[in-house]
Amino acid sequence: MQKEDLDYFREWFFEYVNRFFSSDSFIRENIELKIEHTRRVCENILLIAKSEKISEKECILAETIALFHDLGRFEQFTKYNTFNDSESENHAVLGVKILNKEGILTRLPGNEIRLILKAVEYHNLMEIPGDVALSDKLHFFCRLIRDADKIDILRLASEGYAEEEKCRNPALELYLPDTKGYSEPMVSEILNNRMARIEDMKNRNDIKLLRLSWIFDLNFPVTFTLLKEYGYLESIISSLPESKETEVLKKHLEKYLDTIESEARSFS
Ligand SMILES: [Fe+2]
């Protein structure tokens, strides 16, 4: 694909999201939030892609995946008023359906269309499927979009907690209650260096743990560097309630990040 294809997709994307303009301020706020998220994920994916020294053409492909990765979010929120896939529908699969229905990718060769659709479909899975044979190329682009997406969700989360009392967006908190403590499986997954599961979340503290547990599913050294530079993890950690359990989690996460950092240093 060429730069002109990406320009065409960008233009189409903004026309498409305009269809979801709403006079309801809550819907509008959340649609705008996803437009801004898409813009930032496009920036992030380029930062990561460039650190991997891939070709110009592959950077264009990466940016296209970022542009379309959350396409399903706009219809999802307008229709169901939620970003919770289990209470509505899988937004990644919905995005693929929309791309097919709109026929937007048909100007590209078949192999690029398949790669974009699969990277969109797999971007929100707990893990990249291991049971299907993925080409190295598709696997690489899946890892790119998953890191780029996570960086920006961590930004949104950390900004949200910084302004917590001023402007809470219940949709971003998946409408979970603001109760005390954590759900046990969330804590134990983190202490075992594993990504926590959405279905184990019971309250707003658990969402913070879910986001923090994503550090166990990051793929590129530059993603850690960017997160450190932006301070997103620190600000989410500092928004956790004061408790003995929080102290244990905090120490564990900090130790893990230190290990990653020293590993990265020894390789460079
Ligand atoms: Fe997504």
Boltz pocket constraint, residues with backbone or C-beta under 6 A from the ligand:
constraints:
  - pocket:
      binder: B
      contacts: [[A, 69], [A, 70], [A, 91], [A, 123], [A, 124], [A, 149]]
      max_distance: 6.0
